[in-house]
Amino acid sequence: MTRNNMARMPAGNCRVITLDGPAGAGKSTVAREVSRRLGLPFLDTGAIYRAITLIMLEKNIPAENSPRLRDALRGFFISFDGGRVLVCGQDVTEEIRTPEIDMHVSAYSALPEVRSALLDIQRSQSAGGLVAEGRDMGTVVFPNACLKIFLTAAPASRARRRYDERVARGEPANYGEILETVNRRDRMDSERETAPLRQAPDAILLDTTDLSFEQVVERILGYAEGARPGE
């Protein structure tokens, strides 16, 4: 069995690892691979917020606190099945990765009621350990995580990755529009009042602009092997 296929449990019984960072930094794919190699569950928080955005848009519920929003959140149920994302049993894996969702997800994820509704759900998943990616995993959701990574890259690099992903899926893609969306998302995520995007004081900054996917994964695995015991 090769090194890449072997489960590598972090030293010191480090059970919760967080990856935060801006849109397009590669958090989801990196976190998924790190979780696979460490034998830990993967918590895709980005998919959760995207799924909420999809449902709210379908129900014509604006991105503002309201009784309609609260009612919709109470009836919201998400699950993951082999990499697929299901909302109330409906597969929405492709629908949550569209440009329209990209444009609106920050507005919904910034709402205090949305974040509050999902906080306990996210924390309840950590009993057996996990790798979680998002915007506030290390600062708000899992502040006691034994290893925190802040994954970033130059906006142009992140936009190129999004562009390549859409082209690979056979979807229409305009690099200039994607770059504009990335920059707008950065501003919204960083300036919002509730759980703004920021690096936790004890997080390791990892710039992936000039790194390959494998190099990023290996660096995080190396950090995990030396992480302190903890949550």
C-alpha positions in Angstrom: 0.0 0.0 0.0 1.4 3.4 -1.0 1.8 6.3 1.4 -1.0 8.2 -0.3 -3.5 5.4 0.3 -2.6 4.7 3.9 -4.6 6.3 6.7 -2.3 8.6 8.6 -3.7 9.5 12.0 -2.3 12.8 13.4 0.0 12.6 16.4 -1.3 13.5 19.8 -4.8 12.3 19.1 -5.7 15.5 17.2 -9.3 14.9 16.2 -10.7 18.2 14.8 -8.9 20.0 11.9 -10.3 23.1 10.4 -9.6 24.7 7.0 -10.8 28.3 6.5 -10.2 30.7 3.7 -11.7 32.7 0.9 -13.8 31.4 -2.0 -11.9 29.4 -4.6 -8.9 28.6 -2.4 -9.5 24.8 -2.9 -10.7 24.2 0.7 -13.3 21.6 -0.2 -11.1 19.3 -2.4 -8.1 19.6 -0.1 -10.2 19.0 3.1 -11.9 16.0 1.5 -8.5 14.4 0.6 -7.0 15.2 4.0 -10.0 13.6 5.7 -9.7 10.5 3.5 -6.0 10.0 4.3 -6.5 10.6 8.0 -9.6 8.4 8.2 -11.7 11.3 9.6 -15.2 12.4 8.5 -15.4 15.4 6.2 -17.7 18.3 7.1 -18.5 20.3 3.9 -20.0 23.5 5.4 -19.7 25.3 2.1 -22.2 22.9 0.6 -24.6 23.4 3.6 -24.7 27.2 3.0 -25.0 26.7 -0.7 -27.9 24.3 -0.2 -29.6 26.8 2.0 -29.1 29.5 -0.6 -30.6 27.3 -3.3 -33.7 26.6 -1.2 -34.2 30.2 -0.3 -33.9 31.4 -3.8 -36.4 28.7 -5.0 -38.8 29.8 -2.3 -38.3 33.5 -3.2 -37.2 34.2 0.4 -34.9 37.3 0.5 -31.6 37.3 2.4 -32.9 39.0 5.5 -34.2 37.8 8.8 -37.9 37.1 8.7 -40.5 34.7 9.8 -40.4 33.0 6.4 -36.7 32.5 6.7 -37.0 31.0 10.2 -39.8 28.6 9.0 -37.7 27.5 6.1 -34.7 26.8 8.3 -36.8 24.7 10.6 -37.8 22.5 7.7 -34.3 22.3 6.3 -32.6 18.9 6.3 -29.3 18.1 4.6 -27.4 14.9 4.2 -24.3 13.7 2.3 -24.2 10.4 0.4 -21.0 9.4 -1.4 -20.0 12.9 -2.3 -23.6 13.8 -3.3 -25.5 16.6 -1.5 -29.1 15.9 -0.6 -31.7 18.4 0.8 -34.8 16.6 2.1 -33.7 13.6 0.0 -33.4 15.6 -3.2 -29.9 15.5 -4.9 -28.8 19.1 -5.4 -25.1 18.5 -6.0 -25.0 20.2 -9.3 -27.5 22.9 -8.6 -25.5 24.4 -5.6 -22.4 25.0 -7.8 -23.8 27.5 -10.3 -22.9 31.1 -10.8 -26.3 32.2 -9.4 -25.5 30.5 -6.1 -22.0 32.0 -6.1 -23.5 35.5 -6.3 -26.0 35.0 -3.4 -24.4 32.6 -0.9 -22.5 35.2 1.0 -25.7 37.2 1.7 -27.5 34.2 3.2 -24.6 32.8 5.1 -24.0 36.2 6.7 -27.5 36.2 8.4 -27.2 35.5 12.1 -30.3 33.3 12.1 -28.8 31.1 9.4 -25.5 30.7 11.2 -27.1 30.1 14.5 -29.4 27.4 13.1 -26.4 25.5 11.7 -23.9 26.0 14.6 -25.2 23.2 16.8 -25.6 20.9 13.7 -22.0 21.4 12.8 -20.6 21.0 16.3 -22.6 17.8 16.8 -20.7 16.2 14.0 -17.3 16.5 15.8 -17.7 13.8 18.5 -15.6 11.3 16.6 -13.3 13.9 15.0 -13.5 15.5 11.6 -12.0 17.8 9.0 -14.1 20.9 8.5 -13.8 23.5 5.9 -15.5 26.9 5.7 -15.2 30.6 6.6 -15.4 30.5 10.4 -14.6 26.9 11.4 -11.5 27.8 13.4 -12.8 31.2 14.7 -16.4 30.4 15.7 -17.6 26.8 15.1 -14.5 24.9 16.5 -12.4 27.4 18.3 -10.6 24.6 20.3 -9.6 22.6 17.2 -6.2 21.1 17.6 -5.1 22.2 14.1 -6.3 25.3 12.2 -5.3 26.1 8.6 -6.1 29.3 6.8 -6.0 28.4 3.1 -5.6 31.2 0.6 -4.4 32.1 -2.9 -4.2 35.1 -5.1 -7.7 36.1 -6.5 -6.5 35.5 -10.1 -5.4 32.0 -9.2 -8.7 31.3 -7.4 -10.8 32.6 -10.3 -8.8 30.5 -12.7 -9.6 27.4 -10.7 -13.3 28.2 -10.7 -13.1 28.8 -14.5 -11.3 25.5 -15.1 -13.9 23.6 -12.9 -16.8 25.0 -14.9 -15.2 24.3 -18.2 -14.5 20.7 -17.1 -18.2 20.3 -16.3 -19.1 21.7 -19.7 -20.7 24.8 -18.3 -20.5 28.3 -19.7 -17.6 30.2 -18.1 -16.2 33.8 -18.4 -13.0 34.3 -16.5 -13.5 38.1 -16.1 -16.9 37.6 -14.6 -15.7 34.9 -12.3 -12.8 37.1 -11.1 -15.2 39.9 -10.3 -17.4 37.4 -8.4 -14.4 36.2 -6.4 -13.4 39.8 -5.5 -16.9 40.7 -4.5 -17.3 37.6 -2.4 -14.0 38.4 -0.6 -15.3 41.8 0.3 -18.7 40.6 1.5 -17.2 37.7 3.5 -14.6 39.9 5.2 -16.9 42.9 5.9 -20.0 41.2 7.2 -20.9 41.7 10.9 -21.6 38.1 11.8 -18.6 35.6 11.7 -16.5 37.6 9.2 -13.8 35.8 7.2 -10.6 36.1 9.1 -7.6 34.0 10.1 -7.7 32.7 13.7 -4.7 33.9 15.7 -3.5 30.3 16.1 -4.1 29.2 12.5 -1.4 28.4 10.1 -1.5 30.5 6.9 -1.0 28.4 3.8 -0.8 30.2 0.5 -1.6 27.8 -2.3 -1.0 30.1 -5.3 2.2 28.3 -6.4 1.5 24.9 -4.9 0.1 21.8 -6.5 -2.9 20.0 -5.0 -0.6 17.2 -3.7 1.8 19.7 -2.1 -1.0 21.4 -0.2 -2.3 18.1 1.0 1.1 16.9 2.1 1.8 20.1 4.0 -1.4 19.8 6.0 -0.7 16.2 6.7 2.7 17.2 8.0 1.1 19.8 10.3 -1.4 17.3 11.5 1.4 14.8 12.5 2.9 17.5 14.8 -0.4 18.9 16.1 -1.1 19.1 19.8 -3.6 16.9 21.5 -7.1 18.4 21.7 -10.6 18.6 20.4 
